[in-house]
Amino acid sequence: MRGQAAFSLRFAEPVEFTGEAKLRVWVSTSDGDDLDLFVVVKKFDARGREIFFSGYNGYEKDAVAKGWLRVSHRALDPSLSRPSRPYHLHDRLEKVSAGEIVPVEIEILPSSTWFEAGSRLEVSILGRDAAKYPAFNHRQLVNRGTHAIHCGGRFDSHLLVPLIRGAIRPAA
């Protein structure tokens, strides 16, 4: 789908994630000096059907978990941040230049989700709010130009999740 990137993993055996999570991702923009990033973690069953969860304000078709960050607010407090939970200072703006590649750590709200063998976890990164909540809307987005996600080599983009049971082994 235009305006988002999605990454997925199908599990060979059951796993349970419980607690806080974070997405570390390296990003750039072709234009402008800031980016709004929204992260959605979804669950799909072995047949590829999305499994929905009851969420904010009783919204019945919600995802496993979500997170969001304006890239200019990426500064972290090292004394309060944990490996699984970045703590952003929000005390200064760190604008980006067109073409500059910067790392960001996006807090993903806590979840407790069981993934059966054959089910799939999908992480989507969007430039707009994925939710359609009437009382929760990000109207003043700063996005301009084309955004890029950088992975591999020195760009250690990854999802860190709290694995409680099972082992993460991709299904063949």
DSSP file (Angstrom, degrees, kcal/mol; ACC not computed):
  #  RESIDUE AA STRUCTURE BP1 BP2  ACC     N-H-->O    O-->H-N    N-H-->O    O-->H-N    TCO  KAPPA ALPHA  PHI   PSI    X-CA   Y-CA   Z-CA
    1    1 A M    >         0   0    0      0, 0.0     3,-1.1     0, 0.0     2,-0.1   0.000 360.0 360.0 360.0 138.5    0.0    0.0    0.0
    2    2 A R  T 3   +     0   0    0      1,-0.2     3,-0.1     3,-0.0     0, 0.0  -0.357 360.0  29.0 -64.0 139.0    1.3    3.5   -0.9
    3    3 A G  T 3  S+     0   0    0      1,-0.2   124,-1.3   144,-0.1     2,-0.3   0.587 111.1  70.6  88.4  10.5    2.5    5.5    2.1
    4    4 A Q  E <   -A  126   0A   0     -3,-1.1     2,-0.4   122,-0.2   122,-0.2  -0.994  59.6-147.5-153.4 158.7    3.6    2.6    4.2
    5    5 A A  E     -A  125   0A   0    120,-2.1   120,-2.8    -2,-0.3     2,-0.4  -0.984  19.3-163.2-123.8 139.5    6.2   -0.1    4.6
    6    6 A A  E     -A  124   0A   0     -2,-0.4     2,-0.4   118,-0.2   118,-0.2  -0.975   9.0-174.3-129.0 140.4    5.4   -3.5    6.1
    7    7 A F  E     -A  123   0A   0    116,-2.4   116,-3.1    -2,-0.4     2,-0.3  -0.985  14.0-173.3-128.9 139.0    7.6   -6.2    7.4
    8    8 A S  E     -A  122   0A   0     -2,-0.4     2,-0.4   114,-0.2   114,-0.2  -0.933  17.5-163.4-139.1 160.3    6.4   -9.6    8.6
    9    9 A L  E     -A  121   0A   0    112,-2.3   112,-2.6    -2,-0.3     2,-0.4  -0.974  11.3-151.7-142.9 124.3    7.4  -12.8   10.3
   10   10 A R  E     -A  120   0A   0     -2,-0.4   161,-2.4   110,-0.2     2,-0.4  -0.829  24.8-129.4 -95.3 134.4    5.5  -16.1   10.3
   11   11 A F  B     -E  170   0B   0    108,-2.6   107,-3.5    -2,-0.4   108,-0.1  -0.677  14.4-160.7 -93.1 135.9    6.1  -18.3   13.3
   12   12 A A  S    S+     0   0    0    157,-2.4    -1,-0.1    -2,-0.4   105,-0.1   0.740  84.0  18.6 -79.7 -26.2    7.1  -21.9   13.2
   13   13 A E  S    S-     0   0    0    156,-0.4   156,-0.2   154,-0.3   105,-0.1  -0.924 100.4 -77.1-140.0 164.1    6.1  -22.5   16.8
   14   14 A P        -     0   0    0      0, 0.0   153,-0.4     0, 0.0     2,-0.3  -0.328  48.8-179.1 -65.0 143.3    3.9  -20.6   19.3
   15   15 A V  E     -F  115   0C   0    100,-2.4   100,-3.3   151,-0.2     2,-0.4  -0.976  16.6-148.4-139.3 154.2    5.3  -17.5   21.0
   16   16 A E  E     -FG 114 165C   0    149,-2.0   148,-3.4    -2,-0.3   149,-0.9  -0.992   5.9-166.4-126.0 129.1    4.0  -15.0   23.5
   17   17 A F  E     +FG 113 163C   0     96,-2.5    96,-2.8    -2,-0.4     2,-0.4  -0.963  14.9 169.6-109.8 127.4    5.0  -11.4   23.7
   18   18 A T  E     +F  112   0C   0    144,-1.7     2,-0.3    -2,-0.5    94,-0.3  -0.951  42.2  16.1-141.5 120.6    4.1   -9.5   26.9
   19   19 A G  E    S-F  111   0C   0     92,-2.8    92,-1.7    -2,-0.4     2,-0.1  -0.821  94.4 -16.3 125.6-161.9    5.2   -6.0   27.8
   20   20 A E  E     -     0   0C   0     -2,-0.3     2,-0.3    90,-0.2    89,-0.1  -0.435  55.0-173.4 -83.0 154.9    6.7   -3.0   26.2
   21   21 A A  E     -F  108   0C   0     87,-1.6    87,-2.6   140,-0.1     2,-0.3  -0.902   7.7-155.0-141.1 167.8    8.4   -3.0   22.8
   22   22 A K  E     -FH 107 160C   0    138,-2.1   138,-3.2    -2,-0.3     2,-0.5  -0.998   9.5-146.2-147.9 148.1   10.4   -0.6   20.6
   23   23 A L  E     -FH 106 159C   0     83,-2.3    83,-3.1    -2,-0.3     2,-0.6  -0.974  12.0-164.5-112.3 122.8   11.1   -0.1   16.9
   24   24 A R  E     +FH 105 158C   0    134,-3.0   134,-2.6    -2,-0.5     2,-0.3  -0.937  22.5 164.7-103.3 126.0   14.5    1.2   16.0
   25   25 A V  E     -F  104   0C   0     79,-2.4    79,-2.3    -2,-0.6     2,-0.5  -0.999  34.9-136.2-145.8 142.9   14.6    2.4   12.5
   26   26 A W  E     +FI 103 150C   0    124,-0.8   124,-2.8    -2,-0.3     2,-0.3  -0.870  35.8 176.3 -98.7 129.6   16.9    4.6   10.4
   27   27 A V  E     -FI 102 149C   0     75,-2.7    75,-2.5    -2,-0.5     2,-0.3  -0.891  16.8-179.4-134.8 160.1   14.9    7.1    8.2
   28   28 A S  E     - I   0 148C   0    120,-1.7   120,-2.5    -2,-0.3     2,-0.3  -0.964  14.0-144.9-149.9 164.6   15.4   10.0    5.8
   29   29 A T  E     - I   0 147C   0     68,-0.4    70,-3.0    71,-0.4    71,-0.2  -0.973  13.1-144.2-132.2 149.0   13.3   12.4    3.8
   30   30 A S  S    S+     0   0    0    116,-1.9     2,-0.3    -2,-0.3   115,-0.2   0.636  88.1  19.9 -83.6 -14.5   13.8   13.8    0.3
   31   31 A D  S    S+     0   0    0    113,-0.6   113,-0.4   115,-0.2     3,-0.3  -0.988 102.6  26.6-153.0 152.0   12.2   17.1    1.3
   32   32 A G  S    S-     0   0    0     -2,-0.3    -3,-0.1     1,-0.2    66,-0.1  -0.285  75.9 -96.0  87.1-174.8   11.4   19.1    4.5
   33   33 A D  S    S+     0   0    0    109,-0.2    63,-2.1    64,-0.1     2,-0.3   0.162  92.6  36.1-132.2  16.9   13.0   19.0    7.9
   34   34 A D        -     0   0    0    108,-0.3   110,-0.4    -3,-0.3     2,-0.3  -0.981  57.3-151.1-161.9 164.1   10.9   16.6    9.9
   35   35 A L        -     0   0    0     -2,-0.3    36,-2.9   108,-0.1     2,-0.5  -0.996  10.1-145.2-142.7 142.6    8.9   13.3    9.7
   36   36 A D  E     -B   70   0A   0     -2,-0.3     2,-0.4    34,-0.2    34,-0.2  -0.957  24.5-168.0-103.8 126.2    5.9   11.9   11.5
   37   37 A L  E     -B   69   0A   0     32,-2.6    32,-2.3    -2,-0.5     2,-0.4  -0.955   9.0-170.4-120.8 134.3    6.1    8.2   11.9
   38   38 A F  E     -BC  68 126A   0     88,-2.4    88,-3.1    -2,-0.4     2,-0.4  -0.981   7.0-159.6-123.1 134.1    3.3    5.8   13.0
   39   39 A V  E     -BC  67 125A   0     28,-3.3    28,-2.0    -2,-0.4     2,-0.4  -0.940   6.5-173.4-117.7 134.4    4.0    2.1   13.8
   40   40 A V  E     -BC  66 124A   0     84,-2.3    84,-2.8    -2,-0.4     2,-0.5  -0.995   9.0-159.1-129.0 128.1    1.3   -0.6   13.8
   41   41 A V  E     -BC  65 123A   0     24,-2.9    23,-1.7    -2,-0.4    24,-1.3  -0.931  21.0-177.1-105.1 124.1    1.9   -4.2   15.0
   42   42 A K  E     - C   0 122A   0     80,-3.0    80,-2.2    -2,-0.5     2,-0.4  -0.813  20.1-140.3-121.5 159.6   -0.7   -6.6   13.6
   43   43 A K  E     -DC  51 121A   0      8,-0.6     8,-3.1    -2,-0.3     2,-0.4  -0.971  15.5-172.6-119.3 135.9   -1.5  -10.3   14.0
   44   44 A F  E     -DC  50 120A   0     76,-2.5    76,-2.9    -2,-0.4     6,-0.2  -0.977  20.8-126.7-124.7 140.8   -2.6  -12.5   11.1
   45   45 A D    >   -     0   0    0      4,-2.8     3,-2.1    -2,-0.4    73,-0.1  -0.176  41.2 -87.6 -77.2 178.6   -3.8  -16.1   11.5
   46   46 A A  T 3  S+     0   0    0      1,-0.3    -1,-0.1    71,-0.2    73,-0.1   0.719 129.2  54.5 -62.2 -21.8   -2.3  -19.0    9.5
   47   47 A R  T 3  S-     0   0    0      2,-0.1    -1,-0.3     0, 0.0    72,-0.1   0.464 121.6-105.3 -90.3  -2.4   -4.8  -18.4    6.7
   48   48 A G  S <  S+     0   0    0     -3,-2.1     2,-0.4     1,-0.3    -2,-0.1   0.551  73.2 140.3  92.7   7.7   -3.7  -14.7    6.4
   49   49 A R        -     0   0    0      1,-0.1    -4,-2.8    -5,-0.0    -1,-0.3  -0.705  55.6-116.0 -86.5 133.9   -6.8  -13.2    8.1
   50   50 A E  E     -D   44   0A   0     -2,-0.4     2,-0.6    -6,-0.2    -6,-0.3  -0.466  21.1-141.2 -68.8 136.6   -6.1  -10.2   10.4
   51   51 A I  E     -D   43   0A   0     -8,-3.1    -8,-0.6    -2,-0.2     2,-0.2  -0.892  20.2-151.4 -98.8 122.4   -6.9  -10.8   14.0
   52   52 A F        -     0   0    0     -2,-0.6     2,-0.3   -10,-0.1    11,-0.2  -0.602   6.3-155.8 -97.2 156.9   -8.4   -7.7   15.6
   53   53 A F  B     -J   62   0D   0      9,-2.0     9,-2.4    -2,-0.2     2,-0.4  -0.924  27.4-105.8-127.6 150.8   -8.3   -6.6   19.2
   54   54 A S        +     0   0    0     -2,-0.3     6,-0.2     7,-0.2     2,-0.1  -0.662  57.5 159.7 -75.1 128.1  -10.5   -4.4   21.3
   55   55 A G    >   +     0   0    0      4,-3.2     3,-1.9    -2,-0.4     4,-0.2  -0.198  33.3   5.4-128.3-145.0   -8.6   -1.1   21.7
   56   56 A Y  G >  S-     0   0    0      1,-0.3     3,-2.0     2,-0.2    -1,-0.3  -0.125 127.8  -6.7 -49.7 127.8   -8.9    2.6   22.5
   57   57 A N  G 3  S-     0   0    0      1,-0.3    -1,-0.3    -3,-0.1     3,-0.1   0.789 130.4 -58.5  54.7  32.1  -12.4    3.7   23.6
   58   58 A G  G <  S+     0   0    0     -3,-1.9    -1,-0.3     1,-0.2    -2,-0.2   0.606  81.3 170.5  77.0  10.6  -13.8    0.2   22.7
   59   59 A Y    <   -     0   0    0     -3,-2.0    -4,-3.2    -4,-0.2     3,-0.4  -0.412  21.2-156.4 -57.3 120.2  -12.7    0.4   19.1
   60   60 A E  S    S+     0   0    0      1,-0.2     2,-0.2    -6,-0.2    -1,-0.2   0.598  79.1  53.4 -84.7 -12.9  -13.3   -3.2   18.0
   61   61 A K  S    S+     0   0    0     -9,-0.1    -1,-0.2   -10,-0.0    -7,-0.2  -0.427  78.2 140.5-120.8  58.5  -10.9   -3.5   15.0
   62   62 A D  B     -J   53   0D   0     -9,-2.4    -9,-2.0    -3,-0.4     2,-0.1  -0.450  46.6-113.6 -97.1 170.9   -7.7   -2.5   16.6
   63   63 A A        -     0   0    0    -11,-0.2   -21,-0.2    -2,-0.1     3,-0.1  -0.310  34.2 -97.3 -93.0 178.0   -4.2   -3.8   16.2
   64   64 A V  S    S-     0   0    0    -23,-1.7     2,-0.3     1,-0.3   -22,-0.2   0.943  96.8 -28.3 -60.0 -50.0   -1.9   -5.6   18.6
   65   65 A A  E     -B   41   0A   0    -24,-1.3   -24,-2.9    46,-0.1     2,-0.3  -0.980  59.2-152.8-164.2 163.3   -0.1   -2.4   19.5
   66   66 A K  E     +B   40   0A   0     -2,-0.3    43,-2.6   -26,-0.2     2,-0.3  -0.937   8.5 179.8-141.6 162.2    0.9    1.0   18.1
   67   67 A G  E     -B   39   0A   0    -28,-2.0   -28,-3.3    -2,-0.3     2,-0.3  -0.969   4.2-171.6-154.5 164.2    3.5    3.7   18.5
   68   68 A W  E     +B   38   0A   0     39,-0.5     2,-0.3    -2,-0.3    39,-0.3  -0.987   4.0 177.6-158.5 154.4    4.3    7.1   17.0
   69   69 A L  E     -B   37   0A   0    -32,-2.3   -32,-2.6    -2,-0.3     2,-0.6  -0.947  28.8-134.7-160.1 136.8    7.0    9.7   17.0
   70   70 A R  E >   -B   36   0A   0     -2,-0.3     3,-2.6   -34,-0.2   -34,-0.2  -0.874  30.6-135.8 -87.8 123.6    7.8   13.0   15.3
   71   71 A V  G >  S+     0   0    0    -36,-2.9     3,-1.5    -2,-0.6    -1,-0.1   0.782 100.7  64.4 -58.7 -32.1   11.4   12.6   14.3
   72   72 A S  G 3  S+     0   0    0    -37,-0.3    22,-2.5     1,-0.3    -1,-0.3   0.628  99.8  56.5 -66.6 -10.0   12.5   16.0   15.6
   73   73 A H  G <  S+     0   0    0     -3,-2.6    17,-0.3    20,-0.2    -1,-0.3  -0.016  72.7 114.1-104.9  26.7   11.6   14.8   19.1
   74   74 A R    <   +     0   0    0     -3,-1.5    31,-0.2    20,-0.2    -1,-0.2   0.578  36.1 121.3 -78.9 -10.0   13.9   11.8   18.9
   75   75 A A        -     0   0    0     -3,-0.3    14,-2.2    17,-0.3    15,-0.4  -0.315  52.1-149.0 -59.5 132.5   16.3   12.9   21.6
   76   76 A L  B     -K   88   0E   0     12,-0.2    12,-0.2    13,-0.1     3,-0.1  -0.743  15.7-131.8-106.2 150.3   16.5   10.3   24.4
   77   77 A D    >>  -     0   0    0     10,-2.8     4,-2.2    -2,-0.3     3,-0.9  -0.896  19.7-161.6 -94.0 107.5   17.0   10.6   28.1
   78   78 A P  T 34 S+     0   0    0      0, 0.0    -1,-0.1     0, 0.0    -2,-0.0   0.779  86.5  56.6 -65.1 -25.7   19.7    7.9   28.7
   79   79 A S  T 34 S+     0   0    0      1,-0.2    -2,-0.0    -3,-0.1    -3,-0.0   0.769 117.8  32.0 -77.0 -23.9   19.0    7.7   32.5
   80   80 A L  T <4 S+     0   0    0     -3,-0.9    -1,-0.2     7,-0.2     2,-0.1   0.652  99.3  94.8-104.7 -20.3   15.3    6.9   32.0
   81   81 A S     <  -     0   0    0     -4,-2.2    -5,-0.0     6,-0.2     3,-0.0  -0.413  53.9-164.7 -72.8 148.7   15.4    4.9   28.7
   82   82 A R  B >   -L   85   0F   0      3,-2.8     3,-1.0    -2,-0.1    -2,-0.1  -0.854  37.8-102.4-123.2 162.9   15.5    1.1   28.8
   83   83 A P  T 3  S+     0   0    0      0, 0.0    77,-0.1     0, 0.0    -1,-0.0   0.865 125.2  37.2 -54.3 -35.2   16.5   -1.2   26.0
   84   84 A S  T 3  S+     0   0    0      1,-0.2    76,-0.1   -63,-0.1    -3,-0.0   0.491 122.1  44.2 -96.4  -3.9   12.8   -2.0   25.5
   85   85 A R  B <   -L   82   0F   0     -3,-1.0    -3,-2.8    22,-0.1    -1,-0.2  -0.828  68.9-154.2-146.5 104.0   11.4    1.5   26.2
   86   86 A P        -     0   0    0      0, 0.0     2,-0.6     0, 0.0    21,-0.1  -0.537   9.7-150.8 -72.6 141.2   12.9    4.7   24.8
   87   87 A Y        -     0   0    0    -10,-0.3   -10,-2.8    -2,-0.2     2,-0.3  -0.945  12.7-152.2-114.9 109.7   12.2    7.8   26.9
   88   88 A H  B     -K   76   0E   0     -2,-0.6   -12,-0.2   -12,-0.2   -14,-0.1  -0.621   8.8-148.9 -87.0 138.7   12.1   10.9   24.8
   89   89 A L        -     0   0    0    -14,-2.2    -1,-0.1    -2,-0.3   -13,-0.1   0.875  11.0-164.6 -73.2 -39.5   13.0   14.3   26.3
   90   90 A H        +     0   0    0    -15,-0.4     3,-0.1   -17,-0.3   -17,-0.1   0.821  56.1 114.3  54.1  33.2   10.7   16.5   24.1
   91   91 A D  S    S+     0   0    0      1,-0.2     2,-0.3   -16,-0.1    -1,-0.1   0.458  75.5  18.6-110.9  -3.4   12.7   19.4   25.3
   92   92 A R  S    S-     0   0    0    -20,-0.1     2,-0.5   -17,-0.1   -17,-0.3  -0.982  75.1-112.2-157.9 161.1   14.3   20.5   22.0
   93   93 A L        -     0   0    0     -2,-0.3     2,-0.6    -3,-0.1   -20,-0.2  -0.867  17.5-167.8-101.3 131.8   13.8   20.0   18.3
   94   94 A E        -     0   0    0    -22,-2.5   -20,-0.2    -2,-0.5   -21,-0.1  -0.801  19.1-166.3-115.8  85.3   16.3   18.0   16.3
   95   95 A K        -     0   0    0     -2,-0.6     2,-0.3   -23,-0.1   -61,-0.2  -0.222   8.7-135.7 -67.6 161.1   15.4   18.8   12.7
   96   96 A V        -     0   0    0    -63,-2.1     2,-0.3     6,-0.0    -1,-0.1  -0.824   8.7-127.4-115.9 157.9   16.7   16.8    9.8
   97   97 A S    >   -     0   0    0     -2,-0.3     3,-2.3     1,-0.1   -68,-0.4  -0.748  43.1 -85.1 -98.9 152.0   18.1   17.9    6.5
   98   98 A A  T 3  S+     0   0    0     -2,-0.3   -68,-0.2     1,-0.3     3,-0.1  -0.364 118.7  13.4 -55.4 128.4   16.9   16.5    3.2
   99   99 A G  T 3  S+     0   0    0    -70,-3.0    -1,-0.3     1,-0.3     2,-0.3   0.237  92.6 133.4  86.8 -12.7   18.8   13.2    2.5
  100  100 A E    <   -     0   0    0     -3,-2.3     2,-0.6   -71,-0.2   -71,-0.4  -0.544  48.9-143.7 -72.6 133.1   20.2   13.0    6.1
  101  101 A I        +     0   0    0     -2,-0.3   -73,-0.2   -73,-0.1    48,-0.0  -0.882  25.6 174.9-102.0 121.8   19.8    9.5    7.6
  102  102 A V  E     -F   27   0C   0    -75,-2.5   -75,-2.7    -2,-0.6     2,-0.3  -0.939  27.8-124.2-128.4 148.4   19.0    9.4   11.3
  103  103 A P  E     -F   26   0C   0      0, 0.0     2,-0.3     0, 0.0   -77,-0.2  -0.697  27.8-174.7 -87.4 143.2   18.1    6.7   13.8
  104  104 A V  E     -F   25   0C   0    -79,-2.3   -79,-2.4    -2,-0.3     2,-0.5  -0.988  17.4-148.7-134.1 147.9   14.9    6.9   15.8
  105  105 A E  E     -F   24   0C   0     -2,-0.3     2,-0.6   -31,-0.2   -81,-0.2  -0.973  16.6-162.5-116.6 118.5   13.6    4.7   18.6
  106  106 A I  E     -F   23   0C   0    -83,-3.1   -83,-2.3    -2,-0.5     2,-0.2  -0.889  14.9-132.9-108.0 120.9    9.8    4.5   18.7
  107  107 A E  E     -F   22   0C   0     -2,-0.6     2,-0.5   -39,-0.3   -39,-0.5  -0.520  16.3-155.3 -68.5 132.8    8.0    3.3   21.8
  108  108 A I  E     -F   21   0C   0    -87,-2.6   -87,-1.6    -2,-0.2   -41,-0.2  -0.962  27.2-111.0-110.4 126.0    5.4    0.7   21.1
  109  109 A L  E     -     0   0C   0    -43,-2.6   -90,-0.1    -2,-0.5   -43,-0.0  -0.171  45.5 -86.9 -57.9 147.5    2.7    0.6   23.7
  110  110 A P  E     +     0   0C   0      0, 0.0     2,-0.3     0, 0.0   -90,-0.2  -0.122  52.3 173.1 -59.1 151.0    2.7   -2.6   25.8
  111  111 A S  E     -F   19   0C   0    -92,-1.7   -92,-2.8    -3,-0.1     2,-0.4  -0.966  29.2-147.8-149.7 159.5    0.7   -5.6   24.7
  112  112 A S  E     +F   18   0C   0     -2,-0.3     2,-0.4   -94,-0.3   -94,-0.2  -0.905  35.5 161.7-132.7 107.4    0.2   -9.2   25.7
  113  113 A T  E     -F   17   0C   0    -96,-2.8   -96,-2.5    -2,-0.4     2,-0.5  -0.988  30.9-147.3-137.0 134.3   -0.3  -11.3   22.6
  114  114 A W  E     -F   16   0C   0     -2,-0.4     2,-0.6   -98,-0.2   -98,-0.2  -0.864  12.3-161.6 -98.6 128.3   -0.1  -15.0   21.8
  115  115 A F  E     -F   15   0C   0   -100,-3.3  -100,-2.4    -2,-0.5     3,-0.1  -0.957  12.4-145.5-112.3 116.2    1.0  -16.0   18.3
  116  116 A E    >   -     0   0    0     -2,-0.6     3,-2.2  -102,-0.2  -105,-0.3  -0.320  37.8 -79.6 -73.0 160.2    0.1  -19.6   17.4
  117  117 A A  T 3  S+     0   0    0      1,-0.3  -105,-0.2  -105,-0.1   -71,-0.2  -0.412 123.2  23.9 -57.2 133.8    2.4  -21.7   15.1
  118  118 A G  T 3  S+     0   0    0   -107,-3.5    -1,-0.3     1,-0.4  -106,-0.1   0.201  97.1 118.5  90.5 -15.3    1.7  -20.5   11.5
  119  119 A S    <   -     0   0    0     -3,-2.2  -108,-2.6  -108,-0.1     2,-0.4  -0.311  55.5-134.5 -78.1 170.0    0.4  -17.1   12.6
  120  120 A R  E     -AC  10  44A   0    -76,-2.9   -76,-2.5  -110,-0.2     2,-0.4  -0.981   8.2-149.6-135.1 137.5    2.2  -14.0   11.5
  121  121 A L  E     -AC   9  43A   0   -112,-2.6  -112,-2.3    -2,-0.4     2,-0.4  -0.880  19.5-168.2 -98.8 134.4    3.3  -10.7   13.1
  122  122 A E  E     -AC   8  42A   0    -80,-2.2   -80,-3.0    -2,-0.4     2,-0.5  -0.993   9.0-162.8-126.9 133.0    3.4   -7.7   10.8
  123  123 A V  E     -AC   7  41A   0   -116,-3.1  -116,-2.4    -2,-0.4     2,-0.4  -0.968  11.3-169.7-112.9 121.4    5.0   -4.3   11.6
  124  124 A S  E     -AC   6  40A   0    -84,-2.8   -84,-2.3    -2,-0.5     2,-0.5  -0.912   9.4-158.8-111.9 139.6    3.8   -1.4    9.4
  125  125 A I  E     +AC   5  39A   0   -120,-2.8  -120,-2.1    -2,-0.4     2,-0.3  -0.981  21.8 177.4-116.9 123.2    5.5    2.0    9.3
  126  126 A L  E     -AC   4  38A   0    -88,-3.1   -88,-2.4    -2,-0.5  -122,-0.2  -0.802  39.6-137.5-125.3 162.3    3.3    4.8    8.0
  127  127 A G  S    S+     0   0    0   -124,-1.3     2,-0.3    -2,-0.3    16,-0.2   0.183  91.1  45.9-100.2  14.1    3.4    8.5    7.5
  128  128 A R  S    S-     0   0    0   -125,-0.2     2,-0.3   -90,-0.1   -90,-0.1  -0.964 100.6 -80.7-149.4 161.1   -0.1    9.0    8.8
  129  129 A D        -     0   0    0     -2,-0.3    -2,-0.1     9,-0.3   -61,-0.0  -0.489  31.3-158.9 -66.7 127.8   -2.2    7.8   11.7
  130  130 A A        +     0   0    0     -2,-0.3    -1,-0.2   -91,-0.1     2,-0.2   0.690  66.5  87.3 -81.1 -19.4   -3.5    4.3   11.0
  131  131 A A        -     0   0    0      1,-0.1    -2,-0.1     2,-0.0   -69,-0.0  -0.473  60.2-158.1 -84.1 152.8   -6.4    4.6   13.6
  132  132 A K        +     0   0    0     -2,-0.2    -1,-0.1     5,-0.1     5,-0.1  -0.138  36.6 151.7-117.1  34.4   -9.8    6.1   12.8
  133  133 A Y    >   -     0   0    0      3,-0.3     3,-1.0     1,-0.1   -76,-0.1  -0.476  45.0-140.2 -68.3 132.9  -10.7    6.9   16.4
  134  134 A P  T 3  S+     0   0    0      0, 0.0    -1,-0.1     0, 0.0     3,-0.1   0.865 101.7  39.3 -61.0 -35.1  -13.0    9.9   16.5
  135  135 A A  T 3  S+     0   0    0      1,-0.2     2,-0.4   -78,-0.0    -2,-0.1   0.350 109.9  64.0 -97.5   6.9  -11.3   11.4   19.6
  136  136 A F    <   +     0   0    0     -3,-1.0     2,-0.4     2,-0.0    -3,-0.3  -0.866  62.8 144.9-137.4  97.9   -7.7   10.6   18.5
  137  137 A N        -     0   0    0     -2,-0.4     2,-0.9    -5,-0.1    -5,-0.1  -0.991  40.1-149.4-144.3 130.9   -6.4   12.3   15.4
  138  138 A H        +     0   0    0     -2,-0.4    -9,-0.3     1,-0.2     3,-0.2  -0.848  31.0 161.7 -96.2  99.5   -3.1   13.7   14.3
  139  139 A R        +     0   0    0     -2,-0.9     2,-1.0     1,-0.2    -1,-0.2   0.756  58.5  63.5 -93.8 -27.6   -4.1   16.6   12.1
  140  140 A Q        +     0   0    0      2,-0.0    -1,-0.2     0, 0.0     2,-0.1  -0.516  69.1 172.1-102.2  65.6   -1.0   18.7   11.9
  141  141 A L        -     0   0    0     -2,-1.0   -13,-0.0    -3,-0.2   -71,-0.0  -0.422  26.5-155.4 -74.8 149.8    1.5   16.3   10.2
  142  142 A V        +     0   0    0     -2,-0.1  -108,-0.3     2,-0.0  -109,-0.2   0.375  46.0 134.1-103.4   1.8    4.9   17.6    9.1
  143  143 A N        +     0   0    0    -16,-0.2     2,-0.3  -110,-0.1  -108,-0.1  -0.275  21.1 158.7 -64.9 134.1    5.5   15.1    6.3
  144  144 A R        +     0   0    0   -110,-0.4  -113,-0.6  -113,-0.4  -114,-0.2  -0.975  45.8   5.1-145.4 154.7    6.8   16.3    3.0
  145  145 A G  S    S-     0   0    0     -2,-0.3     2,-0.5  -115,-0.2  -113,-0.0  -0.231 102.8 -37.6  73.5-161.5    8.7   14.6    0.2
  146  146 A T        -     0   0    0     -3,-0.0  -116,-1.9     2,-0.0     2,-0.3  -0.884  55.3-147.8-104.7 130.5    9.5   10.9    0.0
  147  147 A H  E     -I   29   0C   0     -2,-0.5     2,-0.4  -118,-0.2  -118,-0.2  -0.758  11.9-161.9 -97.8 145.3   10.5    9.0    3.2
  148  148 A A  E     -I   28   0C   0   -120,-2.5  -120,-1.7    -2,-0.3     2,-0.4  -0.967  11.1-147.7-127.7 144.6   12.9    6.1    3.1
  149  149 A I  E     -I   27   0C   0     -2,-0.4     2,-0.5  -122,-0.2  -122,-0.2  -0.933  16.6-151.7-106.9 132.7   13.7    3.4    5.7
  150  150 A H  E     +I   26   0C   0   -124,-2.8  -124,-0.8    -2,-0.4     2,-0.3  -0.922  20.4 170.8-112.5 127.1   17.3    2.2    5.8
  151  151 A C        +     0   0    0     -2,-0.5     5,-0.2     5,-0.1     3,-0.1  -0.949  33.0  35.2-135.1 151.6   18.1   -1.4    6.9
  152  152 A G  B >  S+M  155   0G   0      3,-1.5     3,-2.2    -2,-0.3     2,-0.1   0.167  91.9  26.9  91.2 154.3   21.1   -3.7    6.9
  153  153 A G  T 3  S-     0   0    0      1,-0.3    -1,-0.2     3,-0.1     0, 0.0  -0.394 135.2  -4.5  61.2-127.8   24.8   -3.1    7.5
  154  154 A R  T 3  S+     0   0    0      1,-0.2     2,-1.3    -2,-0.1    -1,-0.3   0.621 120.7  84.4 -73.2 -11.3   25.3   -0.1    9.7
  155  155 A F  B <   -M  152   0G   0     -3,-2.2     2,-2.0     1,-0.1    -3,-1.5  -0.692  63.7-173.8 -93.2  85.0   21.6    0.6    9.7
  156  156 A D        +     0   0    0     -2,-1.3     2,-0.2    -5,-0.2    -5,-0.1  -0.271  12.8 169.4 -80.7  52.8   20.5   -1.7   12.5
  157  157 A S        +     0   0    0     -2,-2.0     2,-0.3    -7,-0.3  -132,-0.2  -0.459  15.1 146.4 -65.2 134.2   16.8   -1.2   12.1
  158  158 A H  E     -H   24   0C   0   -134,-2.6  -134,-3.0    -2,-0.2     2,-0.5  -0.991  48.9-118.7-164.8 160.1   14.9   -3.8   14.2
  159  159 A L  E     -H   23   0C   0     -2,-0.3     2,-0.6  -136,-0.2  -136,-0.2  -0.937  24.5-158.3-104.6 127.0   11.8   -4.5   16.3
  160  160 A L  E     +H   22   0C   0   -138,-3.2  -138,-2.1    -2,-0.5    -2,-0.0  -0.940  19.0 174.4-108.1 117.5   12.6   -5.4   20.0
  161  161 A V        -     0   0    0     -2,-0.6     2,-1.1  -140,-0.2  -140,-0.1  -0.892  38.0-109.9-123.6 152.6    9.7   -7.4   21.6
  162  162 A P        -     0   0    0      0, 0.0  -144,-1.7     0, 0.0     2,-0.6  -0.700  33.1-159.4 -84.1 100.5    9.4   -9.0   25.0
  163  163 A L  E     +G   17   0C   0     -2,-1.1  -146,-0.2  -146,-0.2     3,-0.1  -0.713  20.3 167.8 -83.3 119.0    9.5  -12.8   24.3
  164  164 A I  E     +     0   0C   0   -148,-3.4     2,-0.3    -2,-0.6    -1,-0.2   0.844  65.2  10.8 -97.9 -47.0    7.9  -14.6   27.2
  165  165 A R  E    S+G   16   0C   0   -149,-0.9  -149,-2.0     2,-0.0    -1,-0.4  -0.973 105.3  21.0-136.0 149.6    7.5  -18.1   25.8
  166  166 A G  S    S-     0   0    0     -2,-0.3     2,-0.4  -151,-0.2  -151,-0.2  -0.251  76.4 -89.1  90.8-180.0    8.6  -19.9   22.7
  167  167 A A        -     0   0    0   -153,-0.4     2,-1.1     2,-0.1  -154,-0.3  -0.990  32.1-114.9-133.0 141.4   11.5  -19.2   20.3
  168  168 A I        +     0   0    0     -2,-0.4  -157,-0.1  -157,-0.1    -2,-0.0  -0.657  50.9 152.1 -82.6 102.5   11.4  -16.9   17.3
  169  169 A R        -     0   0    0     -2,-1.1  -157,-2.4  -156,-0.2  -156,-0.4  -0.979  43.6-124.4-129.8 117.8   12.0  -19.3   14.4
  170  170 A P  B     -E   11   0B   0      0, 0.0  -159,-0.2     0, 0.0     2,-0.1  -0.318  28.0-113.9 -61.1 142.1   10.6  -18.2   11.0
  171  171 A A              0   0    0   -161,-2.4  -161,-0.2     1,-0.1  -159,-0.1  -0.477 360.0 360.0 -72.3 147.4    8.3  -20.8    9.4
  172  172 A A              0   0    0     -2,-0.1    -1,-0.1  -160,-0.0  -161,-0.0   0.484 360.0 360.0 -70.2 360.0    9.6  -22.3    6.2
